[in-house]
């Protein structure tokens, strides 16, 4: 798996909606955050009558053989509460720490014979000076495969939040502290290839349509034509998504128009910028990057022509 090729896309997915313009904690849209790819503890899901998930399922098609090697990586954000004295932060302000769970590489033969169950846990953590606290998160990744014919397999990956909580009622912000946020998986393959579920080869359309994906949207990533890496994202993407080279940094909005957002950031008042600097390291980076952006770089955000094709001439009879 060539992670360097997918790192930008995976990071964009990880921080989708992390903080939105105007990037201030006092903004209404930033008071209830982390709505993408959240896997809550089961007790909270039960209380919501299934409206909020505790699991995510990815299913894909693989062309290979029983010795084809596959690997999986789970990525998510683990929230922590930060308390910064004499700051603009509201009480209980949530930040995020990146988490990654790497499953051992194994042949499809093993996954066809027996499901792999990989458990993980990130324990309670409290800063000695009382500036942040982080709660327990536990989960399991179940991986299995099924042989459809000699050269074709389905592979299933299910991620479950197994964190146990006491009591039958848990408030959302408390549940988020025990949740997997922006959950997504990256799948890699050696001596085989993933099959696009969006544009499957002729004859495989029905099999592609039968793949059951719940809370995940698997697409091919890397250079166009490569079929060795699959990203299962909670956000709908096309095969081979790319970050525009003109974009100088993430603004936490996958549908972002960098020029407009940059202009809006420049118009913030001094008080709004102060609050933005005080809120979060990632917000501070956005402000610093925008204020120091060279004019020539800003002009590149206005638009670009990717390709040209000749205009077809109409023939007159």
N, C-alpha and C positions, 0 to 999 in steps of 0.2 A: 504494500500500500504506500503510495507516494503522498504523504500528508502535506508536503509543501505545496502541491497543486490545489489542494482543497481548503487550506488553512483560512484564506480570506473569506470564502463562502461560509465555512463553519463558524467563524467568529461573528459574521454578520447575523447568522441565525441565532447564535448564543445570546447576543445582546439586542435582538429585535425588541423594540418597545421598552428598553431598560429605563430610559428617561426621555421624555418628549419635549419639544419646544413649548414653552420658553425655558426649559431645563431648570426650573426652580421648584424646590420642595413645596412652596405655598401654592403652586399652580394646581387647579382642580384635577387636571388629567394625570398629575404625578402623585396623587394621594392614594389611588388604588392602582397598583402596578402589577407587573408580572402576570400577564394574561395568556401568554403563548407557551404551549408545551409544558404545562404545570401538571405534575403527577402528585396528588395529595395523599396523605395517609388514608387508609381504607375507612376508618371510623368517620372521618370527615365526609368522605364520598357517600357513605350510607346515610348520613344525616341530610345530605343534599339530594337524596333519592336518585342518585346516579347522574345528576347534572354536571358534576365535576369528576374527572377521571382519576383513578389511582393506577392505571396501566396504559401502555402504549404497545401496539402490535405492528410489526413490519413483516411483509411477506414479499418475496421477489423470486424471479426466475433466473436460473444459472445454467449456462451451457458448459459442460465439462465432463468429468468422469469421477469415479468413486475416490480417486486419489487427489483430486483437486483440493488445494488448501484454501481455507477461508479464515478470516479473522474479523473481529468486531471490536469497536470502541464505543463506549457510552460517554456522552458529555452532557453536563448540565450545570446550572448555577445553584450553589448552596448559600442561602441567605444568612446574613448576620445583622444584628442590631448594633448600630454605632451611637454612642453617646459622646458628644463633643461639647464640653462646657463653654459657655459664653459664645455660642454660634447661632446661626439662623436655622439650624436643623430642628424639625419638629420632633416631639417625643416619639421614640420607637422607629426612627428612620432606618430603613432597610437598605443594606448594600449587598453585594454578591461576591462570592469567591468561586472561581472556576474549579470544577471537579471533572476528573476523567477516570473511567474504569476500563482497563484493557483486558480483554479475554484472550486466553491462549489460542494460538493458531492451531487448527486441526483439520483433518481431511473430511470431506463430505461423507465418506464411508462411516466414520464414527458417529456423525450426527444423524445418519439414517438408522443406525442401529440403536442409538440411545440419546435421549435429550440431554444436553449440557445445561446444568443449572449453576450459574456463577453468582454467589452472594457477595455483597459489599456493604460496608458501613463506614460512616464518618462520624466520630464521637462528638459529644458535647465539648465545647471549647470556650473558655472565658479568659479574657485578657486580665493579667495581674493588676493592671491599673484601672480596671473597670470601664475601659473605653469601648469595648465591644463584647458581644456574647453570641454564641452559635449553638444551636440545638442539634440533637441526634437526628441523623438521616440514615435509614437502612433500606436495602432493596435487593432484588434478584433479577438477573438477566437469564431468560430461558431461550436456548438456541436449539433448533432441530432442523432436519432436512428430510425430504421425501423424494425418492427416485421415480420419475415419471416414465423414463425410458433410458436406454444406454447412455445418452449424451445430454439428458435434460433433467433438472432437479428443481424443486421449490425449496427455499430456505426461509424459515420463520424465526423472528427475533421478538420476544415479548419482554418488556421492561415493566416491573411492578414495584411500587412503593410498599414495603412491608413494615414500615415504622409503626410500632405499637404506641397508642396514646391512651391515657386513662380518661374515663368519662364518656358519656354519649353525646355531649355537645362540645364542640370546639369552634371558637371564633376564627374567621378566615385568616386574619393576620397571624394568629398563633399557629394555624395549620400550615401556613406558608413557610414558617421557620423549620418545619419537618418535611418539606416538599422538595421534589426534584423540579427545578424551574428551567424553561427553555430546553427541555429534554430532546436530544436527537442522537442518532447512532450513525457511525461511519463504518461501512463494510468494505473489506478488501478481498481480493481473490488472486491466486497464483495458479497458472496452468488452466485457466478457464476464463469465462467472461460473464458479466451480468447482462441481462436482456432488458432493453428499455420497456417499461410498462406503458409509456406514453405513445411510443411508435414501435410496437413489436413487429418482428419479421412476419412476412406472410405465412399463414398457417398456425401462428401462435397467438392470434388475437384473443381467442376464447380463453386460453390458459392465462394470458396476461390479465384479462378482465376478471378472472376468478380469484386472483390474489387478494387476500383480505388484509387491508391496511386500516388500522383504527388509530387516529390521532397522529399518523405519520404519513409522509408523502415522499416515497423513494424516487430519486432521480440520479442519473449518471452525472458524475463530476470529473473535472480534469480537462485536458485538451479535447476538442471535438473529435469524436471517433474512438477515443479511449473507452474501454469497457471494464476496467479493472477496479473501479471504486464507485461505491454507491453511497449517497447521503440520504438518510431518512429523516426528513425535517418536519416539524409541526406547522411549517409555513408552506403554502403551495408554491412550487417552483417548476420551471421547465428543465429538461435535460441540459447539462452543461451551462449552468448559470455563471455569470461573471460579474465582477465588480468593475465599474467603469474606470479606466486608468486615470481619467481626469479627477476622480474623487480623491481628495487628499486625506480623508479620514472618515470614520464612521460617525453618523449622526443618529444612530439607533432607530432609523425608520427605513425599512426595506423599500418603501415606495418614495423615498426622499428625492427631492430636487435640490441638489446642493446649493445652487445659486440662490434660490429663494430663501432657504433656511439660513444661509450665511448672511444675506442681506438683513433678515429679521433679527439675527443675533447682533449685528452691528448697530441696530436701532434701540437695543435695550438701554434703559436708564442706568446710571451709575449704581443706584441702589439694587436694581435687578441683577446687574453683573456681580455685585458684591455677594448677593445671595447665591448666585450660581457658583462662584468660587468657593464658598463655604460649604456647599452641599456634598460634593462628591469629586473624587480625583478625576474620574472620566469626564465629568461636566467641566471641570477646570481645564482639561486638555482641549475640549472643544472650543472654549472661549479663547484660550491662548493661541490655538491654531488659527482661528478665524481672524483675530485681531492682528496677527503677524503675517497674514497671507499676502504674498507679493501681488501686485496688480496684474502681472502677466498670468499668474496662476488663476486668479479670480476670473479673468477673461475666458479662460478655457472652460469654465463651468457654464458658460452661456449656451454652448451647443457645439456639436461636432458632426461632421459627415463621416460615417463609417465606410460606406461603399457607394459606388456609382455604377449604374448600368445604362447601356444605350437605350434611348427611347425608340420604341417600335414605330416604324413608319406605316401609315395606313396606305393601302393601295387603292387606287380609284379605277373602277371598271368603265 
